Amino acid sequence: MLKSRCCLNPQGYANAKSLIKSFIIDNFDYKDLLLFLPDADGKDRTQEFAELEAEATAKGVTLLCCAAVQEVEAWLLAGHLDKLDKSWSEISADISVKENVFADFIKSYGNRQRAGKGRDILMLETLKNYRGLLERCPELKELQSRIQNLLSFDGEAP
């Protein structure tokens, strides 16, 4: 059975990266796979990710890093293009998509009565067109490929 845990209050990229290095790698080494999925925030984090993954590997831990281009909220928005007044190219290029697009979107289409303002339901709607999500968010397609390679998975993903 696949179980996941999420760091609910990472307090920014630098703190989350520090937690990965100083605590998570050492204390979650019994997990089969650790994922670090921060916002890109307009930065190329390739070298930092390579170093983090190498550090984890040296300790016997499998860590895969993937930055959301530009912010993780864009992944949810990728499934709701019909509800947005901007093109996908504008949204995916916006390093402040959370403030510039997502905040209004969640007010209009979220549910204030639910935890996370209904993000879970909206994300499930996005996942109904999983291939579309991967087309719009190539970083997720690359992550999927890396996981499949890790698991030697030859079948087609959902």
Secondary structure, 3 states (H helix, E strand, C coil): CCCCCCCCCCCCHHHHHHHHHHHHHHHCCCCCCEEECCECCCCCCHHHHHHHHHHHHHCCCCEEECCECCCCHHHHHCCCHHHCCCCHHHHHHCCCHHHHHHHHHHHHHCCCCCHHHHHHHHHHHHHCCHHHHHHHCHHHHHHHHHHHHHHCCCCCCC
